[in-house]
Amino acid sequence: MKAGFLAAAAAAGSTARVRVIAHGDDGVLPAFAVATESRPALIVGPLTRDDVKSVLALAPQRPRVLVLNQAEDGSPLPDDVYALTLSIDSDATLLALQAHDDGVRAVATVVSDSPLQRRFRAAFATTWERAGGEPLHDYRFDPNPEVLRLLRHELAAHPADATLLAVNASDASIAKSFLPPGPVYASSQIADGLPPTMLRDLEGVRYVEVPWLADPSSPALARLPRGDLGDPVLERLYALGLDAFAIAQMLSNPIAPDRVELDGATGHLSLTPQRVFSREGTLMVIRDGQPTIYAPAQ
């Protein structure tokens, strides 16, 4: 994240306005205090959920802040605190709306025990039910072959229009092979690090990606400095840094804007009344072993 923020600042000629305050695992509050003492126009960070929770709960005296994650319980932000995040919840929301637009009415979910994937499923369910979809049919993912055979039988006996696959990339291809025909929607990390041979096993899977990786030649991104980090996780964080700098320029003004619409490296960003930036990434589908921008049938 820091690399993207500093690269954007350098490209804008604003490096002198930026001060980086590093901290260890238990040092976010002292670092935040140091930042506050310098009376900045804006503090950007922290990045992790636990650090955000600590700052919001235990640092009541603060200037304007742009945190880069969200509170675990989704509680309202304090005054003059804004949030920009790569949360998987945004991706789940977009997929639920797309599934509804695709004409899906009944969805089966296959979910691992990973807290991240369970949160992905929960965020999908919230939007899906608000859009009028039927209650989800939930199944637990277990890589045990006997359990997978039982999963295949259950899915066939209770057919749905589509499947939400909430598993890590390492389990994706084997899980997909036990699913019935039909659309499959998955989390953004579904294709991370997989070679083309394994991507072919995920043919037709739909997911959400940040534009920085989905469409790097987009004219909207041409002015932004490239990092070429070679790792999708690091590239997403780099893209978050780029967008954080763009937002920081707006929020550091004496009067913060009450409306923001930005086509950024992590997606289309919109400032909500709750001072959280909603993020709409790019819909993708795997075709012939390659991630491709998804074009719904007309």
C-alpha positions as CSV (number, residue, x, y, z in Angstrom):
1,M,0.0,0.0,0.0
2,K,2.8,2.4,1.0
3,A,4.6,1.9,-2.3
4,G,1.5,2.8,-4.3
5,F,0.8,5.9,-2.2
6,L,4.3,7.2,-2.4
7,A,4.5,6.5,-6.2
8,A,1.3,8.5,-6.7
9,A,2.6,11.3,-4.5
10,A,5.9,11.4,-6.4
11,A,4.0,11.5,-9.8
12,A,2.0,14.5,-8.4
13,G,5.0,16.3,-7.1
14,S,3.7,16.0,-3.6
15,T,6.3,13.9,-1.9
16,A,7.3,16.7,0.5
17,R,3.8,16.8,1.9
18,V,3.9,13.1,2.9
19,R,5.4,11.7,6.1
20,V,5.5,8.0,6.7
21,I,5.3,6.8,10.3
22,A,6.1,3.1,10.6
23,H,5.2,0.9,13.5
24,G,5.4,-2.7,14.7
25,D,2.6,-5.1,15.5
26,D,1.8,-3.5,18.8
27,G,2.8,0.1,18.0
28,V,-0.1,1.6,16.1
29,L,-1.3,3.8,19.0
30,P,2.1,5.4,19.7
31,A,2.6,5.9,15.9
32,F,-0.9,7.5,15.6
33,A,-0.1,9.8,18.5
34,V,3.1,11.0,16.8
35,A,1.1,11.6,13.6
36,T,-1.5,13.6,15.6
37,E,1.1,15.8,17.3
38,S,2.3,17.0,13.9
39,R,-1.2,18.5,13.2
40,P,-1.5,17.0,9.7
41,A,-4.4,17.9,7.4
42,L,-5.1,14.2,7.1
43,I,-3.8,10.9,8.5
44,V,-4.0,7.9,6.1
45,G,-4.2,4.5,7.8
46,P,-3.9,2.2,9.5
47,L,-4.4,-0.8,7.2
48,T,-5.3,-3.8,9.3
49,R,-8.7,-4.4,10.9
50,D,-7.2,-4.8,14.4
51,D,-5.3,-1.5,14.1
52,V,-8.3,0.3,12.8
53,K,-10.3,-1.0,15.8
54,S,-7.6,0.2,18.2
55,V,-7.3,3.6,16.7
56,L,-11.1,4.2,16.6
57,A,-11.6,3.0,20.2
58,L,-8.5,4.3,22.0
59,A,-7.4,7.4,20.1
60,P,-10.4,9.8,20.7
61,Q,-8.3,12.9,19.9
62,R,-7.6,12.8,16.2
63,P,-7.4,15.0,13.1
64,R,-9.3,13.9,10.0
65,V,-8.5,10.3,9.1
66,L,-8.8,8.0,6.1
67,V,-8.6,4.4,7.5
68,L,-7.8,1.6,5.0
69,N,-10.0,-1.1,6.5
70,Q,-13.3,-1.3,8.3
71,A,-14.5,-2.2,11.8
72,E,-15.2,-5.9,12.3
73,D,-18.8,-5.2,13.5
74,G,-19.6,-2.6,10.8
75,S,-20.3,0.1,13.4
76,P,-20.6,3.7,12.3
77,L,-17.5,5.7,11.9
78,P,-16.7,8.6,14.3
79,D,-16.9,12.1,13.0
80,D,-14.3,13.1,10.5
81,V,-13.2,9.5,9.9
82,Y,-13.5,8.1,6.4
83,A,-12.9,4.5,5.2
84,L,-11.4,3.2,1.9
85,T,-11.0,-0.6,1.8
86,L,-10.3,-3.6,-0.4
87,S,-12.9,-5.5,1.6
88,I,-14.1,-8.7,0.1
89,D,-17.6,-7.6,1.0
90,S,-17.7,-5.1,-1.9
91,D,-17.0,-7.9,-4.3
92,A,-19.7,-10.1,-2.8
93,T,-22.2,-7.3,-3.1
94,L,-21.4,-6.8,-6.8
95,L,-21.6,-10.5,-7.5
96,A,-25.0,-10.9,-5.8
97,L,-26.4,-8.0,-7.9
98,Q,-24.9,-9.5,-11.1
99,A,-26.4,-13.0,-10.3
100,H,-29.8,-11.3,-9.9
101,D,-29.3,-9.5,-13.3
102,D,-28.2,-12.8,-14.8
103,G,-31.6,-14.2,-14.0
104,V,-30.5,-16.5,-11.2
105,R,-33.2,-17.1,-8.6
106,A,-31.9,-20.0,-6.5
107,V,-28.2,-20.2,-5.3
108,A,-26.3,-23.0,-3.6
109,T,-23.3,-21.9,-1.6
110,V,-20.2,-24.1,-1.1
111,V,-18.2,-22.5,1.7
112,S,-14.9,-23.4,3.4
113,D,-14.2,-22.8,7.1
114,S,-12.0,-19.8,6.3
115,P,-13.3,-16.7,8.1
116,L,-12.6,-14.6,5.0
117,Q,-14.7,-16.9,2.8
118,R,-17.5,-17.1,5.4
119,R,-17.6,-13.3,5.5
120,F,-17.7,-13.3,1.7
121,R,-20.8,-15.6,1.8
122,A,-22.5,-13.5,4.5
123,A,-22.0,-10.3,2.4
124,F,-23.4,-12.0,-0.7
125,A,-26.4,-13.3,1.3
126,T,-27.2,-9.8,2.6
127,T,-27.4,-8.2,-0.8
128,W,-28.9,-11.3,-2.4
129,E,-31.8,-11.3,0.0
130,R,-32.4,-7.6,-0.3
131,A,-32.6,-8.0,-4.1
132,G,-35.4,-10.6,-3.6
133,G,-33.5,-13.8,-4.1
134,E,-34.6,-17.0,-2.5
135,P,-32.9,-18.1,0.7
136,L,-29.4,-19.6,0.0
137,H,-28.9,-23.4,0.2
138,D,-25.7,-23.8,2.2
139,Y,-23.1,-26.6,2.0
140,R,-19.8,-26.9,3.8
141,F,-16.7,-27.5,1.7
142,D,-14.4,-30.3,2.9
143,P,-11.6,-31.6,0.6
144,N,-12.2,-35.2,1.8
145,P,-13.1,-37.2,-1.3
146,E,-15.9,-39.0,0.4
147,V,-17.4,-35.7,1.6
148,L,-17.0,-34.3,-1.9
149,R,-18.9,-37.2,-3.4
150,L,-21.7,-36.6,-0.9
151,L,-21.7,-32.9,-1.8
152,R,-22.1,-33.7,-5.5
153,H,-25.1,-36.0,-4.6
154,E,-26.7,-33.3,-2.4
155,L,-26.3,-30.6,-5.1
156,A,-27.8,-32.8,-7.7
157,A,-30.7,-33.8,-5.5
158,H,-31.5,-30.1,-4.7
159,P,-30.7,-28.3,-7.9
160,A,-30.1,-24.5,-7.9
161,D,-29.7,-22.0,-10.8
162,A,-26.1,-21.1,-9.8
163,T,-23.4,-21.8,-7.2
164,L,-21.5,-19.4,-4.9
165,L,-18.0,-21.0,-4.5
166,A,-16.4,-19.5,-1.4
167,V,-13.1,-21.4,-1.1
168,N,-9.4,-20.5,-1.3
169,A,-7.6,-20.6,-4.7
170,S,-5.8,-23.8,-3.7
171,D,-9.1,-25.7,-3.3
172,A,-11.0,-24.0,-6.2
173,S,-10.3,-26.4,-9.0
174,I,-11.2,-29.6,-7.0
175,A,-14.3,-28.0,-5.6
176,K,-15.4,-26.8,-9.0
177,S,-15.1,-30.3,-10.4
178,F,-17.9,-31.5,-8.0
179,L,-20.3,-28.7,-8.8
180,P,-23.3,-29.2,-11.2
181,P,-23.5,-27.3,-14.5
182,G,-24.5,-23.7,-14.3
183,P,-23.1,-20.3,-13.4
184,V,-20.4,-20.2,-10.6
185,Y,-19.6,-17.0,-8.7
186,A,-16.5,-16.8,-6.6
187,S,-14.3,-14.5,-4.5
188,S,-11.6,-12.3,-6.1
189,Q,-8.7,-14.5,-5.0
190,I,-10.0,-17.5,-6.9
191,A,-7.4,-17.3,-9.7
192,D,-4.4,-16.1,-7.7
193,G,-1.2,-17.9,-8.6
194,L,-2.9,-20.6,-10.6
195,P,-1.2,-21.8,-13.9
196,P,-3.3,-21.9,-17.1
197,T,-3.8,-25.6,-16.8
198,M,-5.6,-25.2,-13.5
199,L,-7.4,-22.1,-14.6
200,R,-9.0,-24.3,-17.3
201,D,-10.6,-26.3,-14.5
202,L,-12.3,-23.0,-13.5
203,E,-13.9,-22.4,-16.9
204,G,-16.9,-20.1,-16.6
205,V,-16.2,-19.0,-13.0
206,R,-17.2,-15.4,-12.5
207,Y,-15.5,-13.1,-9.9
208,V,-14.5,-9.5,-9.3
209,E,-11.1,-8.0,-9.8
210,V,-9.6,-4.5,-9.3
211,P,-9.3,-2.7,-12.6
212,W,-5.5,-2.3,-12.0
213,L,-5.2,-6.1,-12.7
214,A,-8.4,-6.6,-14.8
215,D,-7.7,-4.0,-17.4
216,P,-4.2,-2.5,-17.1
217,S,-4.3,-0.9,-20.5
218,S,-7.4,1.2,-19.5
219,P,-7.0,4.9,-20.5
220,A,-8.4,5.8,-17.0
221,L,-5.3,4.2,-15.5
222,A,-2.7,5.4,-18.0
223,R,-1.5,8.3,-15.9
224,L,-0.8,6.2,-12.8
225,P,2.7,5.0,-12.1
226,R,3.1,1.2,-12.5
227,G,4.7,-0.9,-9.8
228,D,5.2,-4.3,-11.5
229,L,5.3,-6.2,-8.2
230,G,4.6,-9.6,-9.8
231,D,2.1,-10.7,-7.1
232,P,-1.6,-10.1,-7.4
233,V,-2.0,-9.5,-3.6
234,L,0.8,-6.9,-3.6
235,E,-0.6,-5.4,-6.8
236,R,-4.0,-4.9,-5.2
237,L,-2.4,-3.2,-2.2
238,Y,-0.4,-1.0,-4.5
239,A,-3.6,-0.1,-6.3
240,L,-5.2,0.7,-2.9
241,G,-2.2,3.1,-2.2
242,L,-2.8,4.8,-5.6
243,D,-6.5,5.4,-4.8
244,A,-5.7,6.4,-1.2
245,F,-3.5,9.2,-2.4
246,A,-6.1,10.4,-4.8
247,I,-8.7,10.4,-2.0
248,A,-6.3,12.0,0.4
249,Q,-5.8,15.0,-1.9
250,M,-9.5,15.7,-1.6
251,L,-9.9,15.0,2.1
252,S,-6.9,17.2,3.1
253,N,-8.7,20.3,2.0
254,P,-10.1,22.4,4.9
255,I,-13.7,21.5,3.9
256,A,-14.0,17.8,3.0
257,P,-16.2,17.1,0.0
258,D,-19.6,15.5,0.6
259,R,-19.7,13.9,-2.8
260,V,-16.9,11.9,-4.5
261,E,-17.1,9.8,-7.7
262,L,-13.7,8.4,-8.8
263,D,-12.7,5.7,-11.4
264,G,-9.7,4.4,-9.5
265,A,-7.2,1.6,-9.6
266,T,-9.3,-0.5,-7.2
267,G,-12.7,0.2,-8.9
268,H,-15.3,2.9,-9.1
269,L,-15.3,4.7,-5.8
270,S,-18.3,6.6,-4.4
271,L,-18.5,8.4,-1.1
272,T,-21.5,7.3,0.9
273,P,-23.3,9.4,3.6
274,Q,-21.6,7.1,6.2
275,R,-18.2,8.4,4.9
276,V,-17.3,4.9,3.6
277,F,-16.2,4.7,0.0
278,S,-18.2,2.1,-1.8
279,R,-16.1,0.2,-4.4
280,E,-17.3,-1.4,-7.6
281,G,-14.6,-3.6,-9.2
282,T,-14.5,-5.2,-12.6
283,L,-16.5,-8.4,-13.3
284,M,-14.4,-11.2,-14.7
285,V,-14.9,-14.7,-16.1
286,I,-12.4,-17.4,-16.9
287,R,-12.5,-18.4,-20.6
288,D,-10.1,-20.9,-22.2
289,G,-7.8,-20.7,-19.2
290,Q,-7.6,-16.9,-19.2
291,P,-9.2,-14.3,-17.0
292,T,-11.4,-12.1,-19.2
293,I,-13.7,-9.1,-18.5
294,Y,-17.2,-10.4,-18.2
295,A,-19.8,-9.4,-20.8
296,P,-23.3,-10.4,-19.8
297,A,-25.5,-11.8,-22.5
298,Q,-27.8,-9.2,-24.0
